[in-house]
Amino acid sequence: MKQSIGICSWSLNNDLSLVQQTMLDAGIPHIHLEVAAFEEFFGAISLYGWTISCAMVGFPQENYSTLESIRKTGGIMPDDCWETNRAIVLDAIMKTAEAGVGLLSFHAGFIDHNDAAGYQKFCVRIKELADAALEKQVVLLLETGQETAQDLRGFLEDLNHPALGVNFDPANMILYGKGDPIEAVKTLAPWIKHVHIKDAIASNTPGEWGAEVPWGDGEVEGGKFIQTLDEIGFSGTLAIEREAGETRADDIKLAVKRLGDLS
């Protein structure tokens, strides 16, 4: 395995003491850090010599209760939230650059090539944000899952922007019902700059969420996934993300062990 291992700070609700202890226990040197937690975490990061592999920003209006609710409220697309969300991303770009971090991830919202006006609006808004990121030498990473890999690739090819890439989350492909994660890695290979380690089981009911499970207990096929990342030459960070369950710290440590067993 060519990649380094990290942890997503929000997996443990940005609880500094819990994140710190989990990273120390598991020997994890990298962290995918929510921008809102930068100031609180900087002391520990400096003390232990950790690396922020990527920053992350979210949006207050997002409603993940159902697939339909997140489609309506996700990312930068809701018009009544655009000015607020634009400011949120521009501020996050500035803070990411000031921290010396080169990557900033977020869920941009659903890409719909069948809605010409909506797609054009999406392109214009993302380009504005990517232009701002480029000025600060930051690459914006769109997280996978809310559209097929082919649709995301089409968008990235259309915009062809040097400050755009992908934060690849294999579980999201399953949770949103958007295709096979292994094939998606191959489709998006040129743009993958950062990866989430997260697993899931698909729903049997179309239009409903699948279920997130500990890494190695779902349908991602961890060994094949890592092998495919090796094959495309990805050598960045694998950030463990756990957003469900009551034993998240233990699940993160389990993921570290299972990744280590693949080495």
GUFILUM-547693 format. One record per residue: z, y, x of N, C-alpha, C, O, CB in turn; residue in three letters. Coordinates in steps of 0.2 Angstrom, whole numbers, plus 5000, padded with zeros to 4 digits. Last residue first. Glycine has a CB too. Layout:
Z	Y	X	Z	Y	X	Z	Y	X	Z	Y	X	Z	Y	X	ALA $
...
This chain:
5018	4978	4995	5016	4980	5001	5015	4974	5006	5013	4975	5012	5022	4984	5004	SER $
5023	4974	4983	5016	4974	4983	5014	4975	4991	5008	4974	4992	5013	4979	4979	LEU $
5037	4976	4984	5035	4969	4984	5027	4969	4984	5025	4963	4986	5037	4966	4977	ASP $
5037	4990	4981	5038	4987	4988	5036	4980	4989	5034	4978	4994	5046	4988	4990	GLY $
5035	4990	4968	5030	4993	4972	5031	4990	4979	5026	4989	4982	5031	5001	4972	LEU $
5048	4984	4964	5041	4981	4962	5036	4984	4966	5031	4980	4968	5040	4981	4955	ARG $
5057	4994	4969	5057	4987	4971	5050	4984	4970	5047	4980	4975	5063	4983	4968	LYS $
5053	5005	4961	5052	5006	4968	5052	4999	4971	5048	4997	4976	5058	5010	4971	VAL $
5056	5000	4948	5049	5001	4950	5048	5002	4957	5043	5000	4960	5047	5008	4947	ALA $
5070	4999	4949	5066	4993	4949	5059	4994	4950	5056	4990	4953	5067	4991	4941	LEU $
5073	5013	4950	5074	5009	4956	5070	5002	4955	5068	4999	4961	5082	5007	4956	LYS $
5069	5016	4937	5065	5019	4943	5067	5015	4949	5062	5014	4953	5068	5026	4944	ILE $
5078	5009	4930	5071	5007	4929	5067	5010	4935	5062	5007	4937	5068	5010	4922	ASP $
5090	5016	4933	5089	5009	4935	5082	5006	4935	5079	5003	4939	5093	5004	4931	ASP $
5087	5028	4927	5088	5028	4934	5087	5020	4937	5084	5019	4942	5095	5030	4936	ALA $
5086	5024	4913	5080	5026	4917	5081	5026	4925	5076	5024	4928	5079	5033	4915	ARG $
5091	5017	4902	5093	5015	4909	5087	5017	4914	5085	5014	4918	5093	5007	4910	THR $
5086	5019	4890	5093	5022	4891	5095	5020	4898	5101	5022	4900	5098	5019	4886	GLU $
5069	5024	4885	5074	5020	4887	5081	5023	4889	5081	5029	4890	5072	5016	4893	GLY $
5057	5035	4893	5060	5031	4887	5065	5027	4890	5066	5026	4896	5054	5027	4883	ALA $
5050	5040	4904	5052	5045	4899	5055	5041	4893	5056	5045	4887	5046	5049	4897	GLU $
5048	5039	4920	5051	5035	4915	5053	5040	4910	5058	5044	4911	5057	5031	4918	ARG $
5037	5039	4934	5039	5043	4928	5042	5038	4923	5039	5033	4921	5033	5047	4925	GLU $
5035	5040	4951	5038	5036	4946	5040	5040	4940	5044	5045	4941	5043	5031	4948	ILE $
5021	5044	4960	5027	5047	4957	5030	5043	4951	5026	5043	4946	5026	5055	4955	ALA $
5013	5042	4974	5015	5038	4967	5021	5040	4965	5026	5038	4967	5014	5030	4968	LEU $
5003	5053	4983	5010	5051	4981	5009	5047	4974	5006	5049	4970	5014	5057	4980	THR $
4989	5047	4992	4994	5052	4990	5000	5049	4988	5002	5044	4990	4991	5057	4985	GLY $
4977	5040	4995	4983	5039	4999	4989	5044	4998	4993	5046	5002	4981	5040	5007	SER $
4964	5032	4989	4969	5036	4987	4975	5035	4991	4978	5029	4992	4971	5036	4979	PHE $
4952	5024	4990	4955	5028	4996	4960	5033	4994	4961	5038	4998	4949	5032	4999	GLY $
4949	5015	4981	4945	5022	4981	4948	5026	4986	4945	5032	4987	4947	5025	4974	ILE $
4957	5004	4985	4949	5004	4986	4946	5010	4985	4941	5011	4988	4947	4999	4980	GLU $
4969	5009	4982	4968	5008	4989	4960	5008	4990	4958	5010	4994	4971	5001	4991	ASP $
4968	5008	4968	4969	5015	4971	4968	5014	4979	4965	5019	4981	4977	5017	4970	LEU $
4967	4995	4966	4961	4999	4965	4962	5006	4968	4957	5009	4970	4960	5000	4957	THR $
4979	4990	4970	4974	4988	4974	4967	4993	4973	4964	4994	4977	4972	4981	4972	GLN $
4987	4996	4960	4988	4998	4967	4982	4996	4971	4980	5000	4975	4994	4996	4969	ILE $
4981	4988	4949	4981	4996	4949	4982	4998	4956	4978	5002	4958	4987	4998	4944	PHE $
4985	4975	4952	4978	4977	4952	4977	4985	4952	4972	4987	4955	4975	4974	4946	LYS $
4999	4977	4951	4996	4974	4957	4988	4976	4958	4986	4979	4963	4996	4967	4958	GLY $
5001	4981	4937	5003	4985	4943	4999	4983	4950	4997	4987	4953	5010	4984	4944	GLY $
4995	4981	4923	4993	4977	4929	4994	4980	4936	4990	4982	4939	4986	4974	4928	GLU $
4998	4988	4912	4994	4991	4917	4992	4987	4922	4987	4988	4925	4999	4997	4920	VAL $
5006	4983	4902	4999	4981	4902	4995	4984	4907	4989	4983	4908	4996	4982	4895	GLU $
5023	4980	4907	5018	4982	4902	5011	4979	4904	5010	4974	4907	5017	4989	4901	GLY $
5032	4978	4917	5033	4975	4910	5028	4976	4905	5028	4973	4900	5040	4977	4908	ASP $
5029	4987	4927	5028	4979	4928	5030	4975	4922	5028	4969	4922	5033	4977	4933	GLY $
5041	4999	4923	5035	4997	4927	5035	4990	4929	5040	4987	4931	5035	5001	4934	TRP $
5047	4998	4906	5048	4998	4914	5042	4996	4917	5038	4992	4915	5054	4994	4916	PRO $
5036	5006	4893	5041	5001	4896	5042	5001	4903	5038	5005	4907	5038	4993	4894	VAL $
5031	5014	4879	5032	5015	4886	5038	5009	4888	5043	5008	4884	5035	5022	4888	GLU $
5020	5009	4866	5027	5009	4869	5028	5009	4876	5025	5005	4880	5031	5003	4866	ALA $
5008	5019	4857	5010	5013	4860	5018	5014	4863	5021	5019	4861	5006	5010	4866	GLY $
5007	5028	4842	5009	5027	4849	5010	5020	4851	5012	5016	4847	5015	5031	4850	TRP $
4993	5026	4831	5000	5026	4832	5001	5025	4840	4997	5022	4843	5004	5021	4828	GLU $
4979	5024	4830	4982	5031	4828	4989	5031	4829	4992	5036	4827	4980	5032	4821	GLY $
4980	5007	4825	4976	5013	4828	4979	5019	4825	4981	5020	4819	4969	5012	4825	PRO $
4992	4996	4829	4990	5000	4824	4986	5006	4827	4989	5011	4830	4996	5003	4820	THR $
4997	4990	4840	4993	4986	4836	4990	4990	4831	4985	4988	4827	4996	4980	4834	ASN $
4999	5000	4855	5000	4999	4848	4995	4994	4845	4989	4994	4847	5001	5006	4845	SER $
5001	4993	4872	4997	4997	4867	5000	4995	4860	5003	4990	4859	4990	4995	4867	ALA $
5014	4997	4883	5011	4992	4879	5007	4995	4873	5010	5000	4870	5016	4987	4876	ILE $
5016	5003	4900	5016	5004	4893	5013	4998	4889	5009	4994	4893	5012	5010	4890	ALA $
5022	5012	4914	5019	5007	4911	5020	5007	4904	5024	5011	4901	5022	5000	4914	ASP $
5019	5023	4929	5022	5022	4922	5018	5016	4918	5012	5015	4919	5021	5029	4918	LYS $
5017	5033	4941	5019	5026	4940	5023	5025	4934	5028	5026	4933	5023	5023	4946	ILE $
5005	5045	4943	5011	5043	4940	5011	5035	4940	5006	5032	4938	5012	5046	4933	HIS $
4997	5053	4957	4997	5047	4952	5004	5046	4949	5009	5047	4953	4995	5041	4956	VAL $
4985	5064	4963	4992	5063	4962	4992	5057	4956	4988	5057	4952	4996	5069	4960	HIS $
4971	5066	4963	4975	5069	4969	4982	5067	4968	4986	5068	4973	4975	5077	4968	LYS $
4956	5061	4958	4963	5059	4958	4966	5062	4964	4965	5060	4970	4963	5052	4957	ILE $
4942	5064	4959	4946	5069	4957	4954	5068	4957	4958	5072	4956	4945	5072	4950	TRP $
4934	5053	4961	4934	5059	4966	4939	5064	4964	4940	5068	4969	4927	5061	4965	PRO $
4939	5043	4951	4941	5042	4958	4940	5049	4962	4945	5051	4966	4937	5037	4961	ALA $
4937	5041	4938	4939	5047	4940	4941	5048	4947	4944	5053	4949	4946	5049	4936	LEU $
4932	5028	4937	4928	5033	4934	4930	5040	4937	4926	5044	4938	4929	5033	4926	THR $
4942	5021	4943	4936	5020	4946	4931	5026	4943	4928	5029	4947	4932	5014	4944	LYS $
4952	5023	4933	4953	5025	4940	4947	5025	4944	4945	5030	4947	4958	5020	4944	VAL $
4947	5017	4922	4948	5024	4922	4949	5027	4929	4946	5032	4931	4954	5026	4918	ALA $
4948	5003	4925	4942	5006	4925	4942	5014	4925	4937	5017	4928	4938	5004	4918	GLU $
4962	5003	4924	4959	5001	4930	4952	5004	4930	4950	5007	4936	4959	4993	4931	ILE $
4966	5007	4911	4968	5011	4916	4964	5009	4923	4962	5014	4927	4975	5010	4918	PRO $
4955	5007	4897	4958	5003	4902	4959	5007	4908	4955	5010	4911	4953	4997	4904	ASP $
4958	5018	4883	4954	5014	4888	4958	5011	4893	4964	5012	4894	4949	5018	4891	GLY $
4966	5026	4875	4960	5029	4878	4956	5025	4883	4952	5028	4887	4962	5036	4881	LYS $
4978	5025	4868	4973	5021	4866	4966	5024	4869	4961	5024	4865	4973	5021	4859	GLY $
4989	5032	4872	4985	5036	4868	4979	5032	4866	4975	5034	4861	4982	5042	4872	TYR $
4995	5022	4880	4999	5025	4875	4994	5029	4870	4996	5028	4864	5004	5030	4878	LEU $
4985	5019	4890	4987	5014	4885	4990	5017	4879	4989	5015	4873	4991	5009	4888	ILE $
4984	5031	4897	4978	5028	4894	4979	5023	4889	4976	5022	4884	4974	5025	4900	MET $
4997	5032	4901	4995	5036	4895	4988	5034	4892	4987	5035	4886	4994	5044	4898	ASN $
4999	5023	4911	5002	5021	4905	4999	5026	4899	4998	5024	4893	5009	5022	4905	ALA $
4992	5029	4922	4989	5024	4919	4992	5022	4912	4988	5020	4907	4990	5018	4923	PRO $
4989	5045	4926	4994	5042	4923	4991	5036	4919	4988	5036	4914	4998	5046	4918	ASP $
4984	5056	4938	4982	5050	4935	4988	5046	4932	4992	5044	4936	4978	5045	4939	PHE $
4979	5072	4939	4985	5068	4940	4985	5062	4935	4985	5062	4929	4992	5072	4938	ASN $
4964	5078	4946	4968	5074	4941	4974	5071	4943	4975	5069	4949	4963	5068	4939	VAL $
4958	5095	4948	4959	5088	4949	4962	5084	4944	4963	5087	4938	4962	5087	4956	GLY $
4952	5111	4953	4953	5106	4947	4953	5099	4950	4949	5097	4954	4948	5107	4942	LEU $
4947	5120	4961	4954	5120	4960	4956	5116	4954	4961	5117	4951	4956	5127	4959	ALA $
4933	5119	4962	4936	5117	4967	4944	5116	4966	4947	5113	4970	4935	5120	4973	PRO $
4924	5114	4947	4928	5119	4950	4932	5116	4956	4935	5111	4955	4933	5122	4945	HIS $
4915	5109	4937	4913	5109	4945	4917	5114	4948	4914	5118	4952	4906	5109	4946	ASN $
4912	5109	4924	4915	5115	4927	4914	5115	4934	4913	5120	4937	4923	5115	4925	LEU $
4906	5096	4922	4903	5102	4919	4906	5109	4923	4902	5113	4924	4904	5103	4912	ASP $
4914	5087	4929	4908	5088	4931	4904	5095	4928	4901	5098	4932	4903	5082	4930	GLU $
4925	5088	4920	4926	5090	4927	4919	5091	4930	4919	5096	4935	4930	5085	4931	LEU $
4919	5083	4908	4922	5090	4908	4922	5093	4916	4920	5098	4917	4929	5091	4905	PHE $
4916	5070	4912	4911	5075	4910	4913	5082	4910	4909	5086	4912	4909	5073	4903	GLY $
4929	5065	4915	4925	5066	4920	4919	5071	4918	4917	5075	4922	4922	5059	4922	ARG $
4934	5065	4902	4937	5070	4907	4933	5071	4912	4932	5076	4915	4944	5067	4909	LEU $
4926	5056	4896	4926	5062	4893	4929	5067	4898	4926	5073	4899	4930	5063	4887	ASP $
4929	5045	4904	4922	5047	4904	4922	5054	4901	4918	5058	4904	4918	5042	4900	GLN $
4943	5042	4900	4941	5044	4907	4934	5047	4908	4933	5052	4912	4942	5038	4912	ALA $
4946	5050	4884	4944	5044	4889	4943	5047	4896	4942	5053	4897	4938	5041	4886	THR $
4961	5060	4882	4954	5058	4881	4952	5053	4885	4956	5050	4890	4950	5065	4882	GLU $
4974	5060	4886	4973	5063	4879	4965	5063	4878	4963	5065	4872	4975	5070	4879	GLN $
4975	5054	4899	4977	5050	4893	4975	5053	4886	4974	5049	4881	4984	5050	4893	GLY $
4979	5063	4914	4975	5058	4910	4979	5056	4903	4985	5056	4903	4973	5052	4914	THR $
4982	5080	4917	4985	5073	4917	4981	5069	4912	4978	5072	4907	4992	5073	4914	GLU $
4974	5090	4929	4975	5088	4922	4977	5081	4922	4974	5077	4925	4968	5089	4919	LEU $
4980	5100	4941	4979	5093	4940	4980	5092	4932	4985	5093	4930	4984	5089	4944	LEU $
4975	5114	4951	4977	5112	4945	4975	5104	4943	4970	5103	4944	4975	5116	4939	LEU $
4979	5118	4968	4974	5114	4964	4978	5112	4957	4983	5109	4957	4972	5108	4967	VAL $
4980	5133	4976	4984	5128	4972	4978	5124	4968	4974	5128	4966	4989	5131	4967	VAL $
4977	5145	4982	4976	5139	4986	4981	5133	4983	4984	5129	4986	4978	5140	4993	GLN $
4977	5156	4975	4983	5155	4978	4983	5148	4981	4988	5146	4984	4989	5155	4972	LYS $
4964	5156	4970	4966	5162	4974	4973	5161	4977	4974	5164	4983	4967	5168	4969	GLU $
4965	5145	4962	4961	5145	4968	4963	5151	4973	4963	5150	4979	4953	5145	4967	LEU $
4972	5149	4951	4975	5144	4956	4971	5144	4962	4974	5144	4968	4974	5137	4953	ALA $
4963	5157	4945	4969	5160	4947	4972	5155	4952	4975	5158	4957	4974	5161	4941	ALA $
4953	5148	4942	4951	5154	4946	4958	5157	4949	4958	5158	4955	4947	5159	4942	ASP $
4960	5140	4933	4958	5137	4939	4956	5143	4944	4957	5142	4950	4952	5132	4938	ALA $
4961	5149	4922	4967	5147	4926	4966	5144	4932	4969	5145	4937	4971	5141	4921	LEU $
4948	5150	4919	4952	5156	4920	4958	5154	4924	4960	5157	4929	4954	5160	4914	GLU $
4944	5137	4916	4941	5141	4922	4945	5147	4924	4946	5148	4929	4934	5143	4920	LYS $
4952	5135	4904	4953	5131	4910	4950	5135	4917	4954	5135	4922	4951	5124	4910	ILE $
4945	5144	4896	4952	5145	4897	4954	5141	4904	4958	5144	4908	4957	5142	4891	ARG $
4932	5139	4895	4933	5146	4897	4941	5147	4899	4942	5150	4904	4932	5151	4891	VAL $
4934	5125	4891	4931	5127	4897	4933	5134	4900	4935	5135	4905	4924	5126	4897	CYS $
4939	5128	4878	4943	5124	4883	4941	5126	4890	4945	5127	4894	4943	5117	4881	PHE $
4928	5134	4872	4935	5138	4873	4939	5135	4878	4942	5138	4882	4938	5138	4866	LYS $
4919	5124	4872	4918	5130	4876	4924	5134	4877	4925	5136	4882	4913	5134	4872	GLN $
4926	5115	4863	4925	5113	4870	4923	5119	4875	4926	5119	4880	4919	5108	4871	TYR $
4925	5122	4851	4932	5121	4854	4931	5119	4862	4935	5121	4866	4935	5115	4850	GLY $
4911	5122	4849	4915	5129	4850	4922	5127	4853	4924	5131	4858	4916	5132	4843	ALA $
4908	5108	4848	4905	5113	4853	4909	5119	4855	4910	5121	4860	4898	5115	4851	ALA $
4915	5094	4847	4917	5101	4844	4914	5106	4849	4918	5108	4854	4925	5102	4843	ASP $
4913	5083	4855	4909	5084	4848	4911	5091	4845	4907	5092	4840	4912	5078	4844	ASN $
4921	5083	4865	4914	5085	4867	4910	5086	4860	4905	5089	4860	4911	5080	4871	HIS $
4937	5088	4867	4932	5085	4862	4925	5088	4863	4924	5093	4861	4935	5087	4855	ASP $
4952	5085	4875	4945	5087	4876	4940	5084	4871	4941	5078	4870	4942	5085	4883	ILE $
4968	5091	4871	4963	5086	4870	4956	5089	4871	4954	5094	4869	4963	5083	4863	PHE $
4978	5098	4885	4976	5097	4878	4970	5092	4878	4967	5090	4883	4974	5104	4875	GLY $
4983	5098	4898	4979	5104	4896	4977	5103	4888	4976	5109	4885	4973	5104	4900	ALA $
4998	5094	4905	4993	5092	4900	4989	5098	4897	4993	5102	4894	4997	5088	4894	HIS $
4998	5098	4923	5000	5099	4916	4995	5095	4911	4990	5093	4913	5000	5106	4914	PHE $
5003	5101	4940	5000	5097	4935	5002	5099	4928	5008	5102	4927	5002	5089	4936	SER $
4998	5107	4955	5002	5109	4949	4999	5105	4944	4993	5106	4942	5002	5117	4948	LEU $
4999	5107	4973	4997	5104	4967	5001	5106	4961	5007	5106	4962	4996	5096	4968	LEU $
5004	5112	4985	4997	5113	4984	4995	5111	4977	4989	5112	4975	4994	5110	4989	GLY $
5018	5122	4989	5016	5116	4986	5008	5117	4984	5007	5122	4981	5020	5114	4980	VAL $
5025	5133	4993	5021	5130	4998	5019	5123	4996	5017	5118	4999	5025	5128	5004	GLY $
5031	5141	4984	5035	5135	4987	5031	5131	4992	5034	5126	4995	5037	5131	4981	ALA $
5021	5150	4981	5027	5152	4985	5031	5147	4988	5034	5148	4993	5031	5157	4980	GLU $
5014	5141	4973	5011	5143	4979	5017	5146	4984	5017	5145	4990	5006	5149	4978	ALA $
5022	5139	4962	5020	5134	4966	5018	5136	4973	5019	5132	4978	5015	5130	4962	THR $
5023	5152	4957	5029	5149	4960	5028	5143	4964	5031	5142	4969	5034	5147	4954	LYS $
5010	5154	4953	5013	5159	4958	5019	5155	4961	5020	5156	4968	5015	5165	4955	MET $
5009	5144	4943	5004	5144	4949	5007	5149	4955	5007	5146	4961	4997	5147	4947	ILE $
5018	5149	4934	5019	5142	4938	5015	5142	4944	5017	5139	4949	5018	5136	4933	ALA $
5012	5160	4930	5018	5161	4933	5020	5154	4937	5022	5155	4943	5024	5162	4928	ASP $
5001	5154	4924	5000	5159	4929	5006	5160	4933	5006	5161	4939	4997	5166	4926	LEU $
5007	5147	4914	5003	5144	4919	5002	5148	4925	5003	5146	4931	4996	5141	4916	VAL $
5013	5157	4906	5017	5151	4908	5013	5148	4914	5016	5147	4920	5018	5146	4903	ILE $
5002	5164	4902	5007	5167	4906	5011	5162	4909	5013	5163	4915	5011	5172	4902	ALA $
4996	5155	4893	4992	5158	4899	4997	5160	4904	4997	5159	4910	4987	5163	4897	ARG $
5005	5154	4884	5004	5148	4888	5000	5150	4894	5001	5147	4900	5000	5142	4885	ASN $
5004	5166	4877	5011	5164	4880	5009	5158	4885	5012	5159	4891	5015	5161	4875	THR $
4991	5166	4873	4993	5171	4878	5000	5169	4881	5001	5170	4887	4994	5178	4874	GLU $
4991	5154	4865	4987	5155	4871	4989	5160	4876	4990	5159	4882	4980	5156	4869	TRP $
4996	5151	4853	5001	5151	4859	4997	5152	4865	5000	5152	4871	5003	5144	4859	CYS $
4987	5152	4843	4992	5157	4843	4997	5156	4848	5002	5160	4849	4996	5155	4836	ASP $
4977	5142	4847	4976	5149	4848	4982	5154	4848	4982	5159	4852	4971	5152	4843	ASP $
4980	5128	4856	4982	5132	4850	4981	5139	4851	4984	5142	4856	4990	5130	4849	PRO $
4976	5124	4870	4971	5125	4864	4974	5128	4858	4970	5132	4855	4969	5118	4862	MET $
4984	5120	4881	4982	5127	4880	4977	5128	4874	4975	5134	4873	4978	5129	4886	ILE $
4995	5107	4875	4991	5110	4880	4990	5118	4878	4993	5121	4875	4985	5107	4882	GLY $
4995	5101	4857	4995	5100	4865	4992	5105	4869	4986	5108	4867	4992	5094	4866	GLY $
4995	5102	4844	5000	5106	4847	4999	5106	4855	5002	5110	4858	5007	5105	4845	THR $
4986	5092	4839	4986	5099	4836	4990	5104	4840	4988	5110	4840	4989	5099	4829	LYS $
4990	5081	4846	4983	5083	4846	4982	5090	4844	4978	5094	4846	4978	5079	4841	ARG $
5003	5079	4842	5001	5082	4849	4994	5084	4850	4993	5088	4854	5003	5076	4854	ILE $
5001	5075	4829	5005	5081	4831	5003	5084	4838	5003	5090	4838	5012	5080	4830	SER $
4994	5063	4831	4991	5068	4827	4995	5075	4829	4991	5080	4830	4991	5067	4820	GLU $
5004	5055	4837	4997	5056	4841	4994	5062	4837	4991	5066	4841	4993	5050	4840	LEU $
5020	5062	4835	5015	5057	4833	5008	5059	4837	5008	5065	4840	5013	5058	4825	THR $
5029	5070	4843	5032	5065	4838	5026	5060	4836	5028	5054	4834	5035	5068	4832	SER $
5027	5080	4852	5024	5073	4854	5027	5068	4849	5026	5062	4850	5027	5071	4860	TYR $
5022	5095	4852	5026	5091	4848	5023	5084	4849	5017	5082	4846	5025	5093	4840	ASN $
5023	5111	4861	5020	5104	4860	5025	5099	4856	5031	5099	4857	5019	5101	4867	GLU $
5027	5124	4863	5025	5122	4856	5023	5115	4855	5022	5112	4850	5019	5126	4855	GLN $
5030	5125	4877	5036	5125	4872	5033	5122	4865	5037	5120	4861	5039	5131	4871	PRO $
5023	5115	4890	5022	5121	4885	5027	5120	4879	5028	5114	4877	5015	5121	4882	PHE $
5025	5112	4908	5024	5111	4901	5024	5117	4896	5025	5122	4898	5029	5105	4898	GLY $
5021	5109	4924	5023	5114	4919	5021	5111	4913	5016	5108	4912	5020	5121	4921	VAL $
5025	5103	4941	5023	5102	4934	5025	5107	4929	5031	5110	4930	5026	5095	4932	MET $
5020	5100	4958	5024	5104	4953	5021	5102	4946	5016	5099	4945	5023	5112	4954	ALA $
5021	5088	4970	5017	5091	4965	5022	5095	4961	5027	5092	4960	5012	5086	4961	CYS $
5029	5084	4980	5022	5081	4980	5018	5085	4976	5012	5086	4977	5022	5074	4979	SER $
5041	5090	4990	5038	5091	4983	5031	5089	4983	5026	5093	4986	5039	5099	4980	ILE $
5050	5080	5000	5044	5084	4999	5042	5085	4992	5043	5080	4988	5038	5081	5003	THR $
5067	5081	5008	5062	5079	5003	5056	5083	5003	5056	5089	5005	5065	5078	4996	TRP $
5077	5084	5017	5071	5084	5019	5065	5081	5015	5060	5078	5017	5071	5080	5026	GLY $
5090	5086	5012	5088	5079	5013	5081	5078	5016	5078	5073	5017	5088	5075	5007	TYR $
5091	5100	5011	5096	5096	5014	5093	5089	5016	5095	5087	5022	5102	5096	5010	LEU $
5079	5104	5004	5080	5106	5011	5085	5102	5014	5084	5100	5020	5082	5114	5011	SER $
5082	5098	4991	5076	5096	4995	5076	5098	5002	5074	5094	5006	5070	5100	4991	ILE $
5094	5104	4988	5094	5097	4990	5088	5095	4993	5088	5091	4998	5095	5093	4983	ALA $
5089	5118	4986	5095	5116	4991	5095	5109	4993	5095	5107	4999	5102	5118	4988	GLY $
5080	5117	4976	5078	5118	4983	5083	5117	4988	5081	5115	4994	5076	5126	4983	PHE $
5084	5114	4963	5083	5109	4967	5082	5110	4974	5082	5106	4979	5077	5105	4965	PHE $
5085	5127	4956	5091	5122	4957	5090	5117	4962	5095	5115	4965	5092	5119	4950	GLU $
5072	5132	4957	5077	5135	4961	5083	5131	4961	5087	5131	4967	5079	5141	4957	GLU $
5064	5122	4950	5063	5124	4957	5069	5126	4960	5072	5123	4965	5057	5129	4958	PHE $
5064	5119	4937	5069	5116	4940	5069	5118	4948	5073	5116	4952	5070	5109	4940	ALA $
5052	5124	4931	5058	5126	4929	5064	5124	4933	5069	5128	4932	5059	5125	4921	ALA $
5043	5115	4937	5043	5122	4940	5050	5125	4937	5053	5129	4941	5037	5126	4938	VAL $
5047	5098	4941	5046	5103	4935	5047	5110	4938	5052	5112	4941	5050	5102	4929	GLU $
5041	5089	4954	5046	5093	4952	5044	5098	4946	5039	5102	4947	5049	5097	4957	LEU $
5040	5074	4961	5036	5078	4957	5041	5083	4952	5044	5080	4948	5031	5074	4952	HIS $
5046	5071	4977	5048	5072	4970	5042	5076	4967	5040	5081	4970	5054	5076	4970	ILE $
5049	5059	4990	5045	5064	4987	5047	5065	4980	5050	5060	4976	5038	5061	4987	HIS $
5057	5048	4995	5056	5054	4999	5052	5060	4996	5053	5066	4998	5053	5053	5006	PRO $
5068	5036	4990	5062	5040	4988	5062	5047	4992	5067	5050	4991	5062	5040	4981	ILE $
5079	5027	4992	5075	5029	4998	5069	5032	4996	5064	5031	4999	5074	5023	5002	GLY $
5087	5024	4981	5081	5020	4982	5077	5022	4988	5071	5019	4989	5076	5022	4975	ALA $
5098	5032	4983	5099	5025	4982	5093	5021	4984	5093	5016	4987	5102	5023	4975	ASP $
5092	5045	4984	5095	5042	4989	5096	5035	4989	5095	5031	4994	5102	5046	4990	LEU $
5087	5046	4971	5082	5046	4976	5085	5043	4983	5082	5040	4987	5080	5053	4978	MET $
5098	5045	4963	5093	5040	4962	5088	5040	4968	5086	5034	4971	5089	5041	4956	THR $
5105	5056	4967	5108	5050	4969	5103	5044	4968	5103	5040	4972	5114	5048	4964	GLN $
5096	5066	4963	5098	5066	4970	5101	5059	4971	5099	5056	4976	5103	5071	4971	GLN $
5096	5064	4949	5090	5064	4953	5091	5062	4960	5089	5058	4963	5085	5070	4952	VAL $
5110	5067	4946	5107	5060	4945	5100	5059	4949	5099	5054	4951	5106	5060	4937	LEU $
5111	5080	4950	5115	5075	4953	5112	5068	4952	5113	5064	4957	5122	5076	4951	SER $
5101	5087	4942	5101	5087	4950	5105	5081	4953	5102	5078	4957	5103	5094	4952	LEU $
5092	5083	4930	5099	5082	4931	5099	5082	4939	5098	5076	4942	5103	5077	4928	ASP $
5079	5082	4923	5081	5087	4929	5088	5088	4930	5090	5093	4932	5078	5094	4926	ASN $
5079	5071	4916	5081	5077	4913	5082	5083	4918	5087	5087	4916	5087	5076	4908	ASN $
5074	5061	4923	5081	5061	4923	5083	5068	4920	5089	5070	4922	5084	5059	4929	LEU $
5060	5064	4922	5062	5057	4920	5070	5057	4919	5072	5053	4915	5060	5052	4925	SER $
5059	5076	4928	5061	5076	4921	5062	5069	4918	5065	5069	4913	5055	5079	4917	TRP $
5055	5073	4941	5062	5075	4940	5064	5075	4933	5070	5074	4931	5062	5082	4942	SER $
5048	5058	4946	5047	5064	4942	5054	5066	4940	5057	5063	4937	5042	5062	4936	CYS $
5047	5053	4963	5050	5052	4957	5049	5059	4953	5048	5064	4956	5058	5052	4957	ILE $
5037	5043	4975	5041	5049	4973	5044	5048	4966	5043	5042	4963	5036	5055	4972	GLY $
5030	5035	4989	5033	5035	4983	5037	5041	4981	5041	5044	4985	5037	5028	4982	ILE $
5014	5035	4997	5021	5036	4997	5024	5036	4990	5020	5037	4985	5023	5043	5001	SER $
5001	5022	4999	5004	5028	4996	5011	5029	4997	5015	5024	4999	5002	5028	4989	GLN $
4995	5011	5003	4994	5016	5008	4998	5023	5005	4998	5028	5009	4987	5018	5008	LYS $
5000	4994	5004	5000	5000	5000	5000	5006	5004	5004	5007	5009	5006	5000	4995	MET $
